[in-house]
């Protein structure tokens, strides 16, 4: 998929800039005891979780539901929702947890 290649190339360039090794060819997939149908991904809309979203779809052929916690980020939430939609998330959840966050932390 073109989008995942762009993300992987972008990740590789980012890692090179900050001095980290990026070698997807060395990643290993553990066999699953049963086929995954649906995965819920804690999603920020950033590069890491966007790559993981595509990886889950391509590696396991499963539906990916994204969950983003609204902690008061404001305008950052809409771009995250749009990116999840563009990457093929089957369900996009953004939950307002500001009250709980303030109360509990």
N, CA, C and O atoms as a MOPAC input file, in Angstrom:
PM7 MOZYME 1SCF
protein

 N      0.84200 1    -1.18300 1     0.00000 1
 C      0.00000 1     0.00000 1     0.00000 1
 C      0.88500 1     1.24300 1     0.00000 1
 O      1.84200 1     1.31200 1     0.77100 1
 N      0.59100 1     2.20400 1    -0.83000 1
 C      1.41800 1     3.40800 1    -0.90900 1
 C      1.51200 1     4.17700 1     0.41200 1
 O      2.59300 1     4.64900 1     0.76700 1
 N      0.40500 1     4.31200 1     1.14600 1
 C      0.44900 1     5.07300 1     2.39800 1
 C      1.40300 1     4.45700 1     3.39900 1
 O      2.13500 1     5.17600 1     4.07900 1
 N      1.40900 1     3.13000 1     3.50200 1
 C      2.28600 1     2.48500 1     4.47800 1
 C      3.74300 1     2.63600 1     4.06700 1
 O      4.61200 1     2.76700 1     4.92900 1
 N      4.02900 1     2.62000 1     2.76100 1
 C      5.40200 1     2.82900 1     2.32500 1
 C      5.87200 1     4.22800 1     2.65400 1
 O      7.01600 1     4.42000 1     3.06700 1
 N      5.01000 1     5.19800 1     2.47900 1
 C      5.35700 1     6.57600 1     2.84400 1
 C      5.64400 1     6.65500 1     4.33700 1
 O      6.61000 1     7.29600 1     4.75300 1
 N      4.81000 1     6.00700 1     5.14200 1
 C      5.02400 1     6.01900 1     6.58600 1
 C      6.32500 1     5.33000 1     6.95400 1
 O      7.07200 1     5.83000 1     7.79600 1
 N      6.61100 1     4.18500 1     6.33400 1
 C      7.85400 1     3.47700 1     6.64000 1
 C      9.06500 1     4.29600 1     6.22400 1
 O     10.03300 1     4.38600 1     6.97900 1
 N      9.03100 1     4.89200 1     5.04100 1
 C     10.13900 1     5.73400 1     4.59500 1
 C     10.31500 1     6.92300 1     5.52000 1
 O     11.44300 1     7.30400 1     5.83500 1
 N      9.23000 1     7.50100 1     5.95000 1
 C      9.26400 1     8.62900 1     6.86100 1
 C      9.85700 1     8.21800 1     8.20100 1
 O     10.63800 1     8.96500 1     8.79100 1
 N      9.49200 1     7.04400 1     8.68100 1
 C     10.02300 1     6.53700 1     9.94500 1
 C     11.52000 1     6.30400 1     9.84600 1
 O     12.27200 1     6.64200 1    10.76000 1
 N     11.94500 1     5.72900 1     8.74100 1
 C     13.36000 1     5.44800 1     8.55000 1
 C     14.16400 1     6.74400 1     8.53600 1
 O     15.23200 1     6.81700 1     9.14300 1
 N     13.66000 1     7.76000 1     7.85100 1
 C     14.35100 1     9.05100 1     7.80000 1
 C     14.39600 1     9.69200 1     9.18300 1
 O     15.41900 1    10.24800 1     9.58300 1
 N     13.28100 1     9.61200 1     9.91300 1
 C     13.23500 1    10.18800 1    11.25700 1
 C     14.24500 1     9.49200 1    12.17000 1
 O     14.98100 1    10.15500 1    12.90000 1
 N     14.28100 1     8.18100 1    12.13200 1
 C     15.21900 1     7.43200 1    12.98100 1
 C     16.66400 1     7.78300 1    12.63100 1
 O     17.50200 1     7.93200 1    13.52000 1
 N     16.95200 1     7.91100 1    11.34900 1
 C     18.31200 1     8.26600 1    10.93700 1
 C     18.70300 1     9.64200 1    11.48500 1
 O     19.83500 1     9.84200 1    11.92400 1
 N     17.76100 1    10.58400 1    11.45700 1
 C     18.05400 1    11.93500 1    11.95800 1
 C     18.39000 1    11.93800 1    13.43900 1
 O     19.21400 1    12.73600 1    13.88700 1
 N     17.76100 1    11.05400 1    14.20400 1
 C     18.00800 1    11.07700 1    15.64800 1
 C     18.95900 1     9.96100 1    16.09200 1
 O     19.13900 1     9.74000 1    17.29000 1
 N     19.56500 1     9.26100 1    15.13200 1
 C     20.60000 1     8.29200 1    15.44500 1
 C     20.12200 1     6.92000 1    15.88000 1
 O     20.85400 1     6.20600 1    16.56600 1
 N     18.91200 1     6.53200 1    15.49900 1
 C     18.39700 1     5.20500 1    15.84200 1
 C     18.43300 1     4.29200 1    14.62400 1
 O     18.33900 1     4.75600 1    13.48800 1
 N     18.56800 1     3.02600 1    14.86300 1
 C     18.52700 1     2.04200 1    13.79300 1
 C     17.07100 1     1.71200 1    13.46400 1
 O     16.25000 1     1.54100 1    14.36500 1
 N     16.76200 1     1.62600 1    12.19200 1
 C     15.40700 1     1.29400 1    11.74500 1
 C     15.53300 1     0.19100 1    10.71700 1
 O     15.89700 1     0.45100 1     9.57000 1
 N     15.23500 1    -1.04600 1    11.11300 1
 C     15.40200 1    -2.18100 1    10.22000 1
 C     14.17600 1    -3.09200 1    10.27900 1
 O     14.18400 1    -4.10400 1    10.97900 1
 N     13.11300 1    -2.72600 1     9.53600 1
 C     11.90200 1    -3.56000 1     9.55300 1
 C     12.16400 1    -5.00700 1     9.15700 1
 O     11.42000 1    -5.90100 1     9.56100 1
 N     13.22200 1    -5.25300 1     8.36600 1
 C     13.50700 1    -6.62500 1     7.93800 1
 C     13.88300 1    -7.52000 1     9.11400 1
 O     13.81500 1    -8.74300 1     8.99700 1
 N     14.27700 1    -6.93600 1    10.24000 1
 C     14.64600 1    -7.73300 1    11.41100 1
 C     13.47000 1    -7.95500 1    12.35400 1
 O     13.59500 1    -8.70100 1    13.32500 1
 N     12.33400 1    -7.32600 1    12.08800 1
 C     11.17100 1    -7.49800 1    12.95000 1
 C     10.63100 1    -8.90000 1    12.76600 1
 O     10.64000 1    -9.43700 1    11.65800 1
 N     10.16400 1    -9.48700 1    13.84100 1
 C      9.61500 1   -10.83600 1    13.77100 1
 C      8.16200 1   -10.82400 1    14.20700 1
 O      7.78600 1   -10.13700 1    15.15700 1
 N      7.38000 1   -11.56900 1    13.51900 1
 C      5.96700 1   -11.69400 1    13.84900 1
 C      5.75300 1   -12.99000 1    14.60100 1
 O      6.11800 1   -14.06500 1    14.12400 1
 N      5.16000 1   -12.88500 1    15.78200 1
 C      4.85800 1   -14.09000 1    16.55500 1
 C      3.56300 1   -14.69100 1    16.02600 1
 O      2.60900 1   -13.96500 1    15.75000 1
 N      3.52600 1   -16.01100 1    15.88300 1
 C      2.28100 1   -16.62700 1    15.41400 1
 C      1.16500 1   -16.45500 1    16.45000 1
 O      1.39300 1   -16.55800 1    17.65500 1
 N     -0.01500 1   -16.19900 1    15.96300 1
 C     -1.18400 1   -16.03300 1    16.83100 1
 C     -1.87400 1   -17.37300 1    16.96600 1
 O     -1.90300 1   -18.16100 1    16.02100 1
 N     -2.42900 1   -17.63500 1    18.13500 1
 C     -3.12300 1   -18.89300 1    18.34800 1
 C     -4.46900 1   -18.93200 1    17.60900 1
 O     -4.97300 1   -20.00500 1    17.27700 1
 N     -5.04000 1   -17.75000 1    17.35800 1
 C     -6.26300 1   -17.68200 1    16.56200 1
 C     -6.23700 1   -16.38700 1    15.75000 1
 O     -5.52800 1   -15.44300 1    16.09800 1
 N     -6.99700 1   -16.35100 1    14.69300 1
 C     -7.01000 1   -15.19300 1    13.81100 1
 C     -7.64600 1   -13.99400 1    14.50700 1
 O     -8.71400 1   -14.10000 1    15.11100 1
 N     -6.96800 1   -12.85600 1    14.41000 1
 C     -7.52400 1   -11.62200 1    14.96400 1
 C     -8.59100 1   -11.08800 1    14.02300 1
 O     -8.38700 1   -11.03100 1    12.81000 1
 N     -9.71500 1   -10.70100 1    14.57500 1
 C    -10.77600 1   -10.10400 1    13.76700 1
 C    -10.80600 1    -8.59500 1    13.94100 1
 O    -11.03800 1    -7.84900 1    12.99000 1
 N    -10.56500 1    -8.15700 1    15.17800 1
 C    -10.66300 1    -6.73600 1    15.46800 1
 C     -9.67400 1    -6.38700 1    16.57800 1
 O     -9.52400 1    -7.13100 1    17.54800 1
 N     -9.00100 1    -5.24400 1    16.42200 1
 C     -8.04100 1    -4.76600 1    17.41800 1
 C     -8.38900 1    -3.32800 1    17.75200 1
 O     -8.70200 1    -2.53600 1    16.86300 1
 N     -8.33300 1    -2.98500 1    19.04200 1
 C     -8.50400 1    -1.60000 1    19.46900 1
 C     -7.11300 1    -1.03600 1    19.71500 1
 O     -6.34000 1    -1.58700 1    20.49800 1
 N     -6.80400 1     0.05500 1    19.04900 1
 C     -5.48600 1     0.68300 1    19.12300 1
 C     -5.60300 1     2.04000 1    19.80100 1
 O     -6.36700 1     2.89700 1    19.35600 1
 N     -4.84400 1     2.23600 1    20.88400 1
 C     -4.75100 1     3.56300 1    21.50500 1
 C     -3.99900 1     4.43600 1    20.51000 1
 O     -2.80900 1     4.23300 1    20.27000 1
 N     -4.69400 1     5.40200 1    19.93600 1
 C     -4.19900 1     6.12100 1    18.75800 1
 C     -4.03100 1     7.60500 1    19.03900 1
 O     -4.95400 1     8.27100 1    19.50900 1
 N     -2.83100 1     8.11600 1    18.74200 1
 C     -2.56000 1     9.54100 1    18.94200 1
 C     -2.65500 1    10.33200 1    17.63900 1
 O     -2.83500 1    11.55000 1    17.65500 1
 N     -2.53400 1     9.63300 1    16.51800 1
 C     -2.48700 1    10.32000 1    15.23300 1
 C     -1.06500 1    10.61700 1    14.80100 1
 O     -0.83900 1    11.15900 1    13.71900 1
 N     -0.10900 1    10.26500 1    15.64000 1
 C      1.29900 1    10.48900 1    15.32100 1
 C      1.85000 1     9.39300 1    14.42500 1
 O      1.14300 1     8.46100 1    14.04200 1
 N      3.11000 1     9.52500 1    14.10500 1
 C      3.76400 1     8.60500 1    13.18800 1
 C      3.76900 1     7.16900 1    13.71600 1
 O      3.45400 1     6.23900 1    12.97400 1
 N      4.12100 1     6.98200 1    14.97900 1
 C      4.22400 1     5.62600 1    15.53200 1
 C      2.90500 1     4.87500 1    15.48200 1
 O      2.85300 1     3.74900 1    14.98600 1
 N      1.83700 1     5.48300 1    15.99000 1
 C      0.55800 1     4.76700 1    16.01800 1
 C     -0.04700 1     4.63700 1    14.61600 1
 O     -0.81500 1     3.70800 1    14.36200 1
 N      0.28700 1     5.54600 1    13.71600 1
 C     -0.18600 1     5.42600 1    12.33300 1
 C      0.47900 1     4.24400 1    11.63800 1
 O     -0.17300 1     3.51700 1    10.88800 1
 N      1.76100 1     4.05200 1    11.88100 1
 C      2.45900 1     2.89500 1    11.31400 1
 C      1.89300 1     1.60500 1    11.90300 1
 O      1.68200 1     0.63000 1    11.18200 1
 N      1.65300 1     1.60100 1    13.19200 1
 C      1.10700 1     0.40400 1    13.83900 1
 C     -0.27300 1     0.07400 1    13.27600 1
 O     -0.58800 1    -1.09800 1    13.07300 1
 N     -1.10000 1     1.08500 1    13.02200 1
 C     -2.42700 1     0.86600 1    12.45500 1
 C     -2.31100 1     0.10300 1    11.13300 1
 O     -2.98300 1    -0.91100 1    10.94000 1
 N     -1.46100 1     0.58800 1    10.22300 1
 C     -1.29900 1    -0.07600 1     8.92800 1
 C     -0.67200 1    -1.45700 1     9.08900 1
 O     -1.04900 1    -2.39800 1     8.39000 1
 N      0.27600 1    -1.57800 1    10.00300 1
 C      0.93400 1    -2.86800 1    10.22800 1
 C     -0.07600 1    -3.91500 1    10.70500 1
 O     -0.06000 1    -5.05400 1    10.23800 1
 N     -0.94400 1    -3.53200 1    11.62300 1
 C     -1.96900 1    -4.46300 1    12.10800 1
 C     -2.87100 1    -4.91900 1    10.97000 1
 O     -3.18300 1    -6.10400 1    10.85600 1
 N     -3.29000 1    -3.97700 1    10.12700 1
 C     -4.15900 1    -4.32100 1     8.99900 1
 C     -3.45300 1    -5.27500 1     8.03900 1
 O     -4.02300 1    -6.28200 1     7.61800 1
 N     -2.21800 1    -4.94900 1     7.70100 1
 C     -1.50200 1    -5.74200 1     6.70100 1
 C     -1.01000 1    -7.07400 1     7.24300 1
 O     -1.03400 1    -8.07800 1     6.53200 1
 N     -0.56600 1    -7.09500 1     8.48900 1
 C      0.00100 1    -8.30500 1     9.06600 1
 C     -1.06600 1    -9.30300 1     9.47600 1
 O     -0.91700 1   -10.50300 1     9.24600 1
 N     -2.13200 1    -8.82000 1    10.07600 1
 C     -3.15900 1    -9.70700 1    10.61200 1
 C     -4.47200 1    -9.66400 1     9.83800 1
 O     -5.36300 1   -10.47500 1    10.09100 1
 N     -4.60300 1    -8.72900 1     8.90100 1
 C     -5.83400 1    -8.64100 1     8.11800 1
 C     -7.06000 1    -8.35900 1     8.96200 1
 O     -8.16300 1    -8.79700 1     8.63300 1
 N     -6.87100 1    -7.63200 1    10.04400 1
 C     -7.97000 1    -7.38600 1    10.97800 1
 C     -8.50400 1    -5.95700 1    10.85900 1
 O     -7.86600 1    -5.07100 1    10.29100 1
 N     -9.68600 1    -5.77700 1    11.41100 1
 C    -10.24400 1    -4.43500 1    11.53100 1
 C     -9.50000 1    -3.72000 1    12.65900 1
 O     -9.15800 1    -4.33400 1    13.67000 1
 N     -9.25600 1    -2.43500 1    12.48400 1
 C     -8.61000 1    -1.66200 1    13.54100 1
 C     -9.54800 1    -0.54700 1    13.97500 1
 O     -9.97400 1     0.28400 1    13.17200 1
 N     -9.85800 1    -0.55200 1    15.27000 1
 C    -10.66000 1     0.49100 1    15.89600 1
 C     -9.67900 1     1.39100 1    16.63200 1
 O     -8.86000 1     0.90900 1    17.41500 1
 N     -9.75500 1     2.69100 1    16.38800 1
 C     -8.85800 1     3.59600 1    17.10100 1
 C     -9.57500 1     4.23000 1    18.28400 1
 O    -10.76100 1     4.55100 1    18.21800 1
 N     -8.82500 1     4.40000 1    19.36500 1
 C     -9.32200 1     5.08100 1    20.55100 1
 C     -8.36500 1     6.21100 1    20.87300 1
 O     -7.17000 1     5.99000 1    21.07000 1
 N     -8.89500 1     7.42000 1    20.92600 1
 C     -8.10200 1     8.59300 1    21.28200 1
 C     -8.76600 1     9.25000 1    22.47600 1
 O     -9.96500 1     9.52900 1    22.46100 1
 N     -7.97100 1     9.49500 1    23.51600 1
 C     -8.48500 1    10.13900 1    24.72300 1
 C     -8.34200 1    11.64600 1    24.59100 1
 O     -7.24700 1    12.16100 1    24.36800 1
 N     -9.45300 1    12.34200 1    24.73100 1
 C     -9.43900 1    13.80300 1    24.72400 1
 C     -9.08800 1    14.26600 1    26.14000 1
 O     -9.90400 1    14.18900 1    27.05900 1
 N     -7.85600 1    14.74600 1    26.28600 1
 C     -7.38700 1    15.26700 1    27.56800 1
 C     -7.35300 1    16.78200 1    27.55800 1
 O     -6.81700 1    17.41200 1    28.47100 1
 N     -7.94000 1    17.36800 1    26.50000 1
 C     -7.93400 1    18.81200 1    26.35100 1
 C     -7.00000 1    19.27800 1    25.24600 1
 O     -6.56700 1    20.43000 1    25.25100 1
 N     -6.67900 1    18.39300 1    24.28700 1
 C     -5.76700 1    18.73900 1    23.20200 1
 C     -6.34800 1    19.75100 1    22.22800 1
 O     -5.60700 1    20.36700 1    21.46200 1
 N     -7.64100 1    19.92900 1    22.24600 1
 C     -8.26800 1    20.91600 1    21.36500 1
 C     -8.17000 1    20.55200 1    19.90100 1
 O     -8.66200 1    19.50600 1    19.47800 1
 N     -7.53200 1    21.41600 1    19.12600 1
 C     -7.49900 1    21.28200 1    17.66800 1
 C     -6.69100 1    20.09100 1    17.17000 1
 O     -6.77600 1    19.76800 1    15.98600 1
 N     -5.92100 1    19.43000 1    18.00700 1
 C     -5.11600 1    18.27600 1    17.58800 1
 C     -5.96700 1    17.03700 1    17.31900 1
 O     -5.51500 1    16.11500 1    16.64100 1
 N     -7.18000 1    17.00500 1    17.83800 1
 C     -8.00600 1    15.80600 1    17.72900 1
 C     -8.56700 1    15.59600 1    16.32200 1
 O     -8.62800 1    14.46100 1    15.85200 1
 N     -8.96400 1    16.63800 1    15.66400 1
 C     -9.55800 1    16.49300 1    14.32400 1
 C     -8.55400 1    15.94100 1    13.30800 1
 O     -8.91600 1    15.05200 1    12.53800 1
 N     -7.31000 1    16.42900 1    13.27200 1
 C     -6.34600 1    15.81300 1    12.34700 1
 C     -6.10400 1    14.32800 1    12.65800 1
 O     -5.91000 1    13.53400 1    11.73800 1
 N     -6.11400 1    13.95100 1    13.92500 1
 C     -5.94200 1    12.54200 1    14.29000 1
 C     -7.11800 1    11.72000 1    13.77600 1
 O     -6.92600 1    10.61400 1    13.27000 1
 N     -8.32900 1    12.24800 1    13.89900 1
 C     -9.51100 1    11.54200 1    13.39600 1
 C     -9.42600 1    11.36500 1    11.88500 1
 O     -9.68000 1    10.28000 1    11.36200 1
 N     -9.06300 1    12.44600 1    11.18300 1
 C     -8.95300 1    12.37900 1     9.72200 1
 C     -7.88800 1    11.37600 1     9.27800 1
 O     -8.09700 1    10.62600 1     8.32500 1
 N     -6.75100 1    11.36500 1     9.96900 1
 C     -5.67300 1    10.44500 1     9.60100 1
 C     -6.11200 1     8.99300 1     9.81700 1
 O     -5.84500 1     8.13500 1     8.97600 1
 N     -6.77300 1     8.71700 1    10.92500 1
 C     -7.25900 1     7.35700 1    11.18200 1
 C     -8.23500 1     6.92600 1    10.08700 1
 O     -8.20800 1     5.78200 1     9.63400 1
 N     -9.08600 1     7.84700 1     9.67100 1
 C    -10.04200 1     7.55700 1     8.60000 1
 C     -9.30300 1     7.27700 1     7.28400 1
 O     -9.62600 1     6.31800 1     6.58400 1
 N     -8.32100 1     8.10800 1     6.95100 1
 C     -7.54900 1     7.92100 1     5.71500 1
 C     -6.78800 1     6.60700 1     5.70500 1
 O     -6.61500 1     5.99500 1     4.65200 1
 N     -6.33300 1     6.17100 1     6.87200 1
 C     -5.55900 1     4.93400 1     6.96100 1
 C     -6.43800 1     3.69100 1     7.03600 1
 O     -5.92600 1     2.57200 1     7.03400 1
 N     -7.74700 1     3.87200 1     7.10200 1
 C     -8.65800 1     2.73700 1     7.01900 1
 C     -9.15200 1     2.17500 1     8.33500 1
 O     -9.60000 1     1.03000 1     8.38100 1
 N     -9.08300 1     2.94800 1     9.40400 1
 C     -9.66100 1     2.48200 1    10.67100 1
 C    -11.14900 1     2.24000 1    10.45500 1
 O    -11.82600 1     3.04500 1     9.81600 1
 N    -11.65600 1     1.13300 1    10.98800 1
 C    -13.05800 1     0.79600 1    10.75600 1
 C    -13.99900 1     1.51700 1    11.71900 1
 O    -15.18500 1     1.68000 1    11.43100 1
 N    -13.47600 1     1.94000 1    12.84400 1
 C    -14.26700 1     2.67400 1    13.83100 1
 C    -13.30200 1     3.62300 1    14.53900 1
 O    -12.21700 1     3.21500 1    14.95100 1
 N    -13.68900 1     4.85800 1    14.67700 1
 C    -12.82000 1     5.88200 1    15.27500 1
 C    -13.53000 1     6.44000 1    16.49500 1
 O    -14.58900 1     7.05900 1    16.38800 1
 N    -12.93500 1     6.21300 1    17.64700 1
 C    -13.52800 1     6.68400 1    18.89800 1
 C    -12.63900 1     7.75300 1    19.51200 1
 O    -11.44100 1     7.54700 1    19.70600 1
 N    -13.23600 1     8.88600 1    19.81200 1
 C    -12.55200 1     9.94800 1    20.55200 1
 C    -13.41500 1    10.22100 1    21.77200 1
 O    -14.54300 1    10.70100 1    21.65400 1
 N    -12.88100 1     9.91500 1    22.93300 1
 C    -13.64300 1    10.02800 1    24.16800 1
 C    -13.13100 1    11.18300 1    25.01500 1
 O    -11.92600 1    11.34900 1    25.20000 1
 N    -14.05200 1    11.96800 1    25.52100 1
 C    -13.70200 1    13.08900 1    26.39200 1
 C    -13.48000 1    12.55400 1    27.80700 1
 O    -14.43100 1    12.19100 1    28.49900 1
 N    -12.23000 1    12.50900 1    28.22300 1
 C    -11.88700 1    11.99800 1    29.55300 1
 C    -11.23400 1    13.07900 1    30.41800 1
 O    -10.53800 1    12.78100 1    31.38800 1
 N    -11.47500 1    14.34700 1    30.04400 1
 C    -10.85200 1    15.45300 1    30.78300 1
 C    -11.24900 1    15.45000 1    32.25200 1
 O    -10.39700 1    15.63000 1    33.12200 1
 N    -12.51100 1    15.25000 1    32.53500 1
 C    -12.97900 1    15.28200 1    33.92300 1
 C    -12.31800 1    14.17700 1    34.75100 1
 O    -11.83200 1    14.42600 1    35.85400 1
 N    -12.30500 1    12.96100 1    34.21300 1
 C    -11.67500 1    11.84800 1    34.91800 1
 C    -10.17800 1    12.08600 1    35.09400 1
 O     -9.61700 1    11.78200 1    36.14700 1
 N     -9.54100 1    12.62400 1    34.07400 1
 C     -8.10200 1    12.87800 1    34.13600 1
 C     -7.77100 1    13.87200 1    35.25300 1
 O     -6.85200 1    13.64900 1    36.04100 1
 N     -8.51700 1    14.95200 1    35.31100 1
 C     -8.28300 1    15.96600 1    36.34700 1
 C     -8.58000 1    15.38400 1    37.73400 1
 O     -7.82600 1    15.60900 1    38.68000 1
 N     -9.65800 1    14.65200 1    37.84600 1
 C    -10.05100 1    14.08300 1    39.14300 1
 C     -9.05900 1    13.03300 1    39.62900 1
 O     -8.69200 1    13.02700 1    40.80400 1
 N     -8.62200 1    12.14500 1    38.74000 1
 C     -7.80800 1    11.00300 1    39.14600 1
 C     -6.30500 1    11.24500 1    39.12200 1
 O     -5.54800 1    10.50700 1    39.75200 1
 N     -5.86600 1    12.27900 1    38.39700 1
 C     -4.42900 1    12.50300 1    38.28300 1
 C     -4.06900 1    13.90100 1    38.70800 1
 O     -2.89500 1    14.27100 1    38.67900 1

